[in-house]
Amino acid sequence: MSQRILIDPVTRIEGHGKITVQLDDAGQVSEAHFHVAEFRGFERMYEGRPLWEMPGITARICGICPVSHLMASVKAGDQILAVRIPSAAEKLRRLMNLAQIIQSHSLSFFHLSAPDLLLGMDSDPSKRNIFGLIAAEPELARNGIRLRQFGQQIIAALGGQKIHPPWCVPGGVRSPLSIEDRDWIRSRIPESRDVALDAIRRFKGLLDTYRQEVESFGNFPTMYLGLIAADGTWEHYDGKLRLTDSEGKIVVDGIDPRRYREHFGEAAESWSYLKSPYYRPRGYPDGIYRVGPLARLNLCARMGTPLADREHVEFRQFGTGAVNSAFFYHYARLIEILTSVERIEQMVDDADLQSTHLRAHAGVNQLEGIGCSEAPRGTLFHHYQVNADGLIQKVNLLIATGQNNLAMNRAVLQIARHYIKGPQIPEGILNRLEAGIRAFDPCLSCSTHAAGQMPLHIQLFDAKGRLLDEVRRG
């Protein structure tokens, strides 16, 4: 008799989703899906709004990664104005985006995933959370809070507030970095660098404990997409797109982000509001690819900073050509934090950060603009079409979490097949299904453009569709 498992809600991720697992007549997992139950609606609501409002409006899709939407939105606006922004403005945007990577990755690792990794996948669920981590590892928990604070304070120093800063505008930015804030940033760099290095050391020390998870958490071949600098160095704000395969070979290189629709399509399934982007030449679903920290570290030749470069070399040794296990998203995240701290150190004394020449002024000169940047969770596209008055006619947002949708569903299936051996879901297995999703650090409010909390629901069904087991969290 076949069976079906439902996990609803999934916890410690941003948004709302559930997992269903189908068992066949022999009691083996035959199918699994990660369902996103939030409704996608923001793109239609933008129609008729002035272009100049778009950065502030789209940033409110999410309170975790508003800066990412600011960056993609203003880059689309730059194209519609047909301007080249001042060099100082680009440097300041880069500084804020690095700060966003630090604060978001710190939240993901220290607050959402560290309870699993450091307290144990099978530990007491009432204590397997940030409060349990504070009790068991007070210094590490404090360091995580301080590291995230470092990124958030840089965002506030530039934009006036930590969340939804009204600072980036089409054509540039509104204000420079003050001398006082520059000095504060410089003073916090050594501590932030040491915290990142310690977290990397702690993560690598856990790998022997989590060999099964390394093998079963999304460990399969896919392609990888991200922005890359002209010399192959890790990039987060500009550059061209590169797509590599599971062996690290380049599939296509030098893609202008403005031509993304020629290369990538968006499929829809009846069981989820989250779309499934794919690489058009290979079709759906064979065109599966991943974005985010794991992808960026797989496709770049180097990180571009001394300490992170050494870690990148070690990271690449966990794969043959490419690192395919989603478990290593955590490691990649920590390396990107280290890179971001080092890059901030390299640029903090640049006099351009205090420049007052920060904005190129123009009217509507193009009727279409496509902004692309790297959000913490992966490559982000904002595609706007406007009329001659600058009023939005059409919007398409291609979000990182959506681009990982095919991979997340395949990861859920792989984990379920590895761990589920009967008609019930022990708590530790429930947590591993959730942890497999958390490795991708999905932001479902971004990807479906909805507001809400992120609980998870898991259901187990037999072959005749009868509910055998059901667990909820959140």
C-alpha positions as CSV (number, residue, x, y, z in Angstrom):
1,M,0.0,0.0,0.0
2,S,1.5,3.4,-1.0
3,Q,1.7,6.2,1.5
4,R,2.1,10.0,1.5
5,I,3.9,12.1,4.2
6,L,3.1,15.8,4.7
7,I,5.4,18.3,6.5
8,D,3.6,21.6,7.1
9,P,5.0,24.1,8.0
10,V,8.7,24.0,7.3
11,T,10.5,26.0,10.0
12,R,13.4,28.4,10.2
13,I,13.1,29.7,6.7
14,E,11.6,32.9,5.5
15,G,8.1,32.4,4.1
16,H,5.5,29.6,4.2
17,G,5.8,26.1,2.7
18,K,5.2,22.5,3.1
19,I,6.6,19.1,2.0
20,T,4.7,16.1,0.8
21,V,6.3,12.7,0.5
22,Q,4.6,9.8,-1.5
23,L,5.3,6.2,-0.7
24,D,4.7,3.4,-3.2
25,D,3.1,0.0,-2.5
26,A,6.4,-1.4,-1.1
27,G,6.7,1.5,1.4
28,Q,9.6,3.2,-0.5
29,V,9.6,6.9,-1.3
30,S,8.5,7.4,-4.9
31,E,8.0,11.2,-5.0
32,A,8.5,14.3,-2.9
33,H,7.6,17.9,-3.4
34,F,8.4,21.2,-1.7
35,H,5.2,23.3,-2.0
36,V,5.2,27.0,-1.7
37,A,1.8,28.1,-0.6
38,E,2.3,31.9,-0.7
39,F,0.6,33.8,-3.6
40,R,2.7,35.6,-6.1
41,G,1.2,39.1,-6.7
42,F,3.6,42.0,-6.5
43,E,4.6,42.2,-10.2
44,R,1.0,43.1,-11.2
45,M,0.7,45.6,-8.3
46,Y,3.7,47.6,-9.7
47,E,1.9,48.5,-12.9
48,G,1.2,52.2,-13.2
49,R,3.7,53.2,-10.5
50,P,6.5,55.7,-11.4
51,L,9.9,54.2,-12.1
52,W,11.5,56.3,-9.4
53,E,9.3,54.6,-6.7
54,M,10.4,51.1,-7.7
55,P,13.5,50.8,-5.5
56,G,11.6,51.7,-2.4
57,I,8.5,49.6,-3.2
58,T,10.4,46.4,-4.3
59,A,12.7,46.6,-1.3
60,R,9.6,45.9,0.8
61,I,9.1,42.5,-0.7
62,C,11.4,41.3,2.0
63,G,12.8,42.5,5.3
64,I,15.8,40.1,5.2
65,C,17.2,41.1,1.8
66,P,15.8,44.5,0.9
67,V,19.2,45.8,-0.2
68,S,19.3,43.1,-2.9
69,H,16.1,44.4,-4.4
70,L,17.3,48.0,-4.2
71,M,20.4,47.1,-6.2
72,A,18.6,45.2,-9.0
73,S,15.9,47.9,-9.1
74,V,18.2,50.9,-9.4
75,K,20.3,49.1,-12.0
76,A,17.2,48.6,-14.1
77,G,16.4,52.3,-13.5
78,D,20.0,53.3,-14.6
79,Q,19.3,51.6,-18.0
80,I,16.0,53.3,-18.5
81,L,17.6,56.7,-17.8
82,A,20.5,55.6,-20.1
83,V,23.1,57.0,-17.7
84,R,26.5,55.9,-16.4
85,I,26.4,56.5,-12.6
86,P,29.4,58.2,-11.0
87,S,32.2,56.0,-9.9
88,A,31.7,57.0,-6.2
89,A,28.1,55.9,-6.4
90,E,29.0,52.5,-7.7
91,K,31.6,52.0,-4.9
92,L,29.0,53.0,-2.3
93,R,26.5,50.6,-3.8
94,R,29.1,47.9,-3.7
95,L,29.8,48.6,0.0
96,M,26.1,48.3,0.9
97,N,25.8,45.1,-1.1
98,L,28.8,43.6,0.7
99,A,27.2,44.6,4.0
100,Q,24.0,42.9,2.9
101,I,25.8,39.7,2.2
102,I,27.4,39.7,5.7
103,Q,24.2,40.4,7.6
104,S,22.1,37.9,5.6
105,H,24.6,35.1,5.6
106,S,25.2,35.6,9.3
107,L,21.5,35.2,10.0
108,S,21.4,32.1,7.9
109,F,24.3,30.3,9.5
110,F,24.3,31.4,13.1
111,H,20.6,31.8,13.8
112,L,18.9,29.3,11.4
113,S,21.4,26.5,10.7
114,A,23.9,26.5,13.6
115,P,21.3,25.0,16.0
116,D,21.2,21.9,13.7
117,L,24.9,21.8,13.1
118,L,26.2,22.5,16.6
119,L,23.5,21.0,18.8
120,G,22.8,18.0,16.5
121,M,20.1,17.1,14.0
122,D,18.5,14.7,16.5
123,S,18.8,17.0,19.6
124,D,15.8,18.1,21.6
125,P,13.7,20.2,19.3
126,S,12.6,22.4,22.2
127,K,16.3,23.5,22.6
128,R,17.4,23.2,18.9
129,N,17.0,26.9,18.2
130,I,18.8,30.2,18.7
131,F,18.0,30.2,22.4
132,G,19.4,26.7,22.9
133,L,22.4,27.7,21.0
134,I,22.9,30.8,23.2
135,A,22.8,28.5,26.3
136,A,25.1,25.9,24.8
137,E,27.5,28.1,22.8
138,P,27.2,31.6,24.3
139,E,30.4,33.0,22.7
140,L,29.6,31.7,19.2
141,A,26.0,33.0,19.4
142,R,27.3,36.4,20.6
143,N,29.8,36.4,17.7
144,G,27.0,35.7,15.2
145,I,24.9,38.5,16.5
146,R,27.9,40.9,16.4
147,L,28.8,39.9,12.9
148,R,25.3,40.4,11.6
149,Q,25.2,43.8,13.5
150,F,28.4,44.8,11.6
151,G,26.6,44.3,8.2
152,Q,23.4,45.9,9.4
153,Q,25.2,49.0,10.8
154,I,27.0,49.6,7.5
155,I,23.6,49.5,5.8
156,A,22.2,52.0,8.4
157,A,25.3,54.2,8.1
158,L,24.8,54.6,4.3
159,G,21.0,54.5,4.1
160,G,19.8,55.9,7.3
161,Q,18.2,52.7,8.5
162,K,18.9,49.0,8.7
163,I,15.8,47.8,6.8
164,H,14.4,49.3,3.6
165,P,16.9,52.2,3.4
166,P,15.7,55.0,1.0
167,W,19.1,55.5,-0.4
168,C,19.7,53.9,-3.8
169,V,18.0,55.8,-6.6
170,P,18.1,55.4,-10.4
171,G,21.3,57.3,-11.4
172,G,23.2,56.8,-8.2
173,V,22.8,57.1,-4.5
174,R,21.6,59.9,-2.2
175,S,24.5,60.4,0.3
176,P,28.2,59.5,1.0
177,L,29.7,57.6,3.9
178,S,30.6,59.9,6.8
179,I,34.1,60.0,8.3
180,E,32.7,59.0,11.6
181,D,31.0,55.9,10.1
182,R,34.1,55.1,8.1
183,D,36.1,55.0,11.3
184,W,33.5,52.8,13.0
185,I,33.6,50.3,10.1
186,R,37.4,50.2,10.2
187,S,37.4,49.5,14.0
188,R,35.1,46.5,13.6
189,I,36.9,44.8,10.7
190,P,39.4,42.8,12.8
191,E,36.7,41.3,15.0
192,S,34.4,40.5,12.1
193,R,37.3,38.8,10.2
194,D,38.2,36.7,13.2
195,V,34.5,35.6,13.8
196,A,34.2,34.5,10.1
197,L,37.5,32.5,10.3
198,D,36.4,30.9,13.6
199,A,33.0,29.9,12.1
200,I,34.8,28.4,9.1
201,R,37.0,26.4,11.4
202,R,34.0,25.2,13.4
203,F,32.1,24.2,10.3
204,K,35.0,22.2,8.8
205,G,35.4,20.4,12.2
206,L,31.8,19.1,11.9
207,L,32.2,17.5,8.5
208,D,33.1,14.0,9.9
209,T,30.0,14.1,12.0
210,Y,27.7,14.9,9.1
211,R,29.0,12.5,6.4
212,Q,25.5,11.1,5.7
213,E,24.1,14.6,5.4
214,V,26.9,15.7,3.0
215,E,26.0,12.7,0.8
216,S,22.3,13.1,0.9
217,F,21.5,16.8,1.2
218,G,21.1,17.8,-2.5
219,N,24.1,16.0,-3.6
220,F,23.5,15.6,-7.4
221,P,24.8,17.1,-10.6
222,T,23.3,20.4,-11.8
223,M,24.5,23.5,-13.6
224,Y,25.5,26.7,-11.7
225,L,24.7,30.3,-12.6
226,G,26.1,33.6,-11.4
227,L,27.8,36.9,-12.2
228,I,31.5,36.8,-12.8
229,A,34.1,39.5,-13.2
230,A,36.0,39.8,-16.5
231,D,39.1,38.0,-15.1
232,G,37.0,35.2,-13.5
233,T,37.0,36.6,-10.0
234,W,34.0,36.3,-7.6
235,E,31.5,39.1,-8.3
236,H,28.5,40.4,-6.5
237,Y,27.3,43.6,-8.1
238,D,28.1,43.7,-11.8
239,G,29.8,41.7,-14.6
240,K,28.5,39.0,-17.0
241,L,26.7,35.8,-16.4
242,R,28.5,32.4,-16.4
243,L,26.8,29.0,-16.4
244,T,29.0,25.9,-15.5
245,D,28.1,22.3,-15.3
246,S,28.5,19.8,-12.5
247,E,32.1,19.1,-13.5
248,G,33.1,22.7,-13.4
249,K,33.1,23.1,-17.2
250,I,31.7,26.3,-18.7
251,V,28.4,25.7,-20.5
252,V,28.1,29.3,-21.7
253,D,30.0,32.4,-20.7
254,G,29.8,36.2,-21.0
255,I,26.0,36.4,-21.1
256,D,24.8,40.0,-20.9
257,P,22.1,40.0,-18.1
258,R,19.9,42.1,-20.4
259,R,19.5,39.0,-22.6
260,Y,18.6,36.6,-19.7
261,R,15.2,35.7,-21.3
262,E,17.0,34.2,-24.3
263,H,18.7,31.7,-22.0
264,F,16.3,31.1,-19.2
265,G,12.7,30.2,-19.0
266,E,10.2,30.0,-16.2
267,A,8.0,26.9,-15.8
268,A,5.0,26.6,-13.4
269,E,3.6,23.5,-11.6
270,S,0.1,23.1,-10.2
271,W,1.4,22.2,-6.7
272,S,3.4,25.4,-6.0
273,Y,3.1,29.2,-6.5
274,L,6.9,29.2,-6.8
275,K,8.0,29.1,-10.5
276,S,10.8,26.8,-11.7
277,P,13.3,28.6,-13.9
278,Y,15.5,26.5,-16.3
279,Y,18.2,26.8,-18.9
280,R,16.3,27.0,-22.2
281,P,18.7,25.0,-24.5
282,R,18.3,21.9,-22.2
283,G,14.6,22.3,-21.7
284,Y,12.4,21.7,-18.6
285,P,13.3,20.1,-16.2
286,D,16.7,19.0,-17.6
287,G,17.8,22.6,-17.6
288,I,18.1,22.6,-13.8
289,Y,20.6,24.9,-12.3
290,R,21.5,26.4,-9.0
291,V,22.4,29.9,-7.8
292,G,23.7,31.4,-4.6
293,P,26.9,30.9,-2.6
294,L,27.5,27.3,-3.8
295,A,27.1,28.4,-7.4
296,R,29.2,31.5,-7.1
297,L,32.1,29.6,-5.6
298,N,31.8,26.8,-8.1
299,L,32.0,29.1,-11.2
300,C,34.6,31.6,-10.1
301,A,38.4,31.1,-10.4
302,R,39.2,33.0,-7.2
303,M,37.6,35.1,-4.5
304,G,39.9,38.1,-4.9
305,T,41.1,38.4,-1.3
306,P,44.0,36.6,0.5
307,L,42.2,34.7,3.3
308,A,39.1,33.8,1.3
309,D,41.3,32.7,-1.7
310,R,42.9,30.1,0.6
311,E,39.5,28.9,1.8
312,H,38.2,28.8,-1.8
313,V,41.0,26.4,-2.8
314,E,40.1,24.1,0.1
315,F,36.4,24.4,-0.7
316,R,36.9,23.2,-4.2
317,Q,38.6,20.0,-2.9
318,F,35.2,18.8,-1.7
319,G,34.1,18.1,-5.3
320,T,35.5,16.9,-8.6
321,G,35.3,19.9,-10.9
322,A,32.3,21.3,-8.9
323,V,31.1,20.9,-5.3
324,N,27.6,19.5,-5.7
325,S,26.4,18.8,-2.2
326,A,23.9,21.4,-1.0
327,F,25.4,20.8,2.5
328,F,28.3,23.0,1.4
329,Y,26.1,26.0,0.9
330,H,26.9,26.6,4.6
331,Y,30.7,26.6,3.9
332,A,30.3,28.8,0.8
333,R,28.2,31.3,2.8
334,L,31.0,31.6,5.4
335,I,33.6,32.1,2.8
336,E,31.5,34.8,1.2
337,I,31.3,36.5,4.6
338,L,35.1,36.4,4.9
339,T,35.4,37.8,1.3
340,S,33.0,40.6,2.1
341,V,34.8,41.6,5.2
342,E,38.2,41.6,3.4
343,R,36.8,43.6,0.5
344,I,35.3,46.2,2.9
345,E,38.8,46.5,4.5
346,Q,40.3,47.0,1.0
347,M,37.9,49.8,0.2
348,V,37.0,51.5,3.5
349,D,39.7,54.2,3.1
350,D,38.9,55.1,-0.5
351,A,38.3,58.9,-0.6
352,D,35.5,58.4,-3.2
353,L,33.3,57.1,-0.4
354,Q,33.1,60.7,0.9
355,S,32.5,62.2,-2.5
356,T,29.4,64.4,-3.1
357,H,29.2,63.6,-6.8
358,L,26.9,60.7,-6.4
359,R,24.1,60.9,-9.0
360,A,23.5,61.2,-12.7
361,H,20.3,63.1,-13.5
362,A,18.2,62.3,-16.5
363,G,14.7,61.6,-17.7
364,V,13.3,58.5,-19.4
365,N,15.6,57.7,-22.4
366,Q,14.8,54.0,-22.8
367,L,11.5,52.2,-22.4
368,E,13.0,49.0,-20.9
369,G,15.6,48.2,-18.3
370,I,17.0,45.0,-16.8
371,G,18.9,45.1,-13.5
372,C,20.9,42.2,-12.3
373,S,23.0,41.7,-9.1
374,E,23.9,39.0,-6.7
375,A,21.6,38.7,-3.7
376,P,22.9,36.6,-0.8
377,R,20.7,33.8,-2.0
378,G,21.7,34.1,-5.7
379,T,21.3,36.0,-8.9
380,L,18.5,38.5,-9.0
381,F,16.8,40.1,-12.0
382,H,14.5,43.1,-12.2
383,H,13.0,43.7,-15.6
384,Y,10.9,46.8,-16.1
385,Q,9.0,48.2,-19.1
386,V,7.8,51.8,-18.9
387,N,6.0,54.4,-21.0
388,A,7.4,57.8,-22.0
389,D,6.3,59.3,-18.7
390,G,8.2,56.6,-16.7
391,L,5.2,54.8,-15.5
392,I,5.6,51.0,-15.2
393,Q,3.8,49.0,-17.8
394,K,5.2,45.5,-17.0
395,V,7.5,43.9,-14.5
396,N,9.2,40.6,-14.2
397,L,11.2,39.6,-11.2
398,L,13.4,36.5,-11.4
399,I,14.3,35.6,-7.8
400,A,17.2,33.5,-6.6
401,T,15.0,31.1,-4.5
402,G,12.8,30.4,-7.6
403,Q,15.9,29.6,-9.6
404,N,16.8,27.0,-6.9
405,N,13.3,25.5,-6.9
406,L,14.0,22.5,-9.1
407,A,17.1,21.7,-7.0
408,M,15.3,22.1,-3.7
409,N,12.6,19.7,-4.8
410,R,15.2,17.2,-6.0
411,A,17.0,17.6,-2.7
412,V,13.8,16.9,-0.7
413,L,13.3,13.7,-2.7
414,Q,16.9,12.6,-2.2
415,I,16.7,13.2,1.6
416,A,13.4,11.4,1.9
417,R,14.6,8.4,0.0
418,H,17.7,8.2,2.2
419,Y,16.0,8.6,5.6
420,I,12.3,7.6,5.4
421,K,11.9,3.8,5.9
422,G,8.3,3.5,7.1
423,P,4.8,5.1,7.4
424,Q,5.9,7.6,10.1
425,I,8.2,10.6,10.3
426,P,10.5,10.5,13.4
427,E,11.4,14.0,14.6
428,G,15.0,13.7,13.5
429,I,14.0,12.8,10.0
430,L,11.5,15.7,9.9
431,N,14.4,18.0,10.9
432,R,16.7,16.7,8.2
433,L,14.0,17.4,5.6
434,E,13.8,20.9,6.9
435,A,17.5,21.3,7.2
436,G,17.9,20.2,3.6
437,I,15.7,23.1,2.6
438,R,17.4,25.5,5.0
439,A,20.8,24.7,3.3
440,F,19.5,26.7,0.3
441,D,18.4,29.5,2.7
442,P,15.2,30.1,0.7
443,C,13.3,33.4,0.9
444,L,9.8,32.5,-0.1
445,S,8.4,36.0,0.4
446,C,10.9,37.2,-2.2
447,S,10.2,34.4,-4.6
448,T,6.5,34.7,-4.5
449,H,6.4,38.3,-3.5
450,A,4.1,37.8,-0.6
451,A,4.1,38.7,3.1
452,G,3.9,36.2,6.0
453,Q,5.7,33.9,8.3
454,M,7.6,30.7,7.4
455,P,6.2,27.6,9.1
456,L,6.5,24.1,7.5
457,H,3.9,21.3,7.2
458,I,4.9,17.7,6.1
459,Q,2.4,15.0,5.1
460,L,3.0,11.3,4.3
461,F,0.5,9.7,1.9
462,D,0.1,6.1,0.6
463,A,-0.4,5.1,-3.0
464,K,-4.1,5.6,-2.8
465,G,-3.8,9.1,-1.5
466,R,-4.6,8.3,2.1
467,L,-2.9,10.4,4.8
468,L,-0.6,8.2,7.0
469,D,1.3,10.8,9.0
470,E,1.4,14.5,9.4
471,V,3.6,16.9,11.3
472,R,3.7,20.6,11.8
473,R,6.1,23.1,13.1
474,G,6.0,26.9,13.5
